[in-house]
């Protein structure tokens, strides 16, 4: 990653009056949490249609729950990294920052971020498939799977968004608004292959990408910083605010 690119990205961030951030699994990679795609990615060893669809849950809720409890255990043993912490610190110091995450791991919360829009739900939240009752749970095991709803006895499911399901309406509307209003969208650790979340990048006035690997958007954003979030976010987000200068909006990839 060139020093010039980092300097340009720092200039854009420093000039922004408001920042939106879109994060994906890559921001948690340096905490030891596997991403979905790429080397060591979860989707190399597991099939999404067997674990992350409503049909999979209807057919085999026990296996789906076992997979999510296994992921909970890995996340519970992990700590937020310097990338999560830099975003939380930026929000604390600068205020006008909305964090939109595709991650369900809760590491942004644990790092201290407050304004978080979880567009793919939350692994630590459960929802009843019968009555819709919701509860927060940090359980890593249950006596019976799927666990029964304490209100009506129907199976509880992880309150995450599965393939083929809609994103939470209000959260998504807020995410769209935050991106439309922000001077800069910082896109961190996402392969940008899953829609509609990836589509937010095309709506940004100005986008900066942080990712060690090129994505379909890398050549369309104002600055693509090639490297790990845990190193680049602390380097990028320090400093005060300058006057906003122009930044070309990203063009959708062909
Ligand atoms: P992916 O696993 O598709 O992409 C992770 C991205 O993180 C890749 O582009 C990596 O290059 C990048 N990366 C790896 N290490 C990094 C690091 N240290 N710093 C910065 N970036 C790094 O994850 P997502 O794009 O988040 O959805 O995946 C989107 C959705 O697909 C997930 O929310 C999940 C998945 O299927 C559902 O389960 C519905």
Boltz pocket constraint, residues with backbone or C-beta under 6 A from the ligand:
constraints:
  - pocket:
      binder: B
      contacts: [[A, 23], [A, 24], [A, 25], [A, 26], [A, 27], [A, 29], [A, 30], [A, 35], [A, 36], [A, 37], [A, 38], [A, 41], [A, 48], [A, 52], [A, 102], [A, 103], [A, 120], [A, 161], [A, 162], [A, 163], [A, 188], [A, 189], [A, 190], [A, 191], [A, 192], [A, 193], [A, 194], [A, 210], [A, 211], [A, 212], [A, 213], [A, 214], [A, 215], [A, 227], [A, 228], [A, 229], [A, 230]]
      max_distance: 6.0
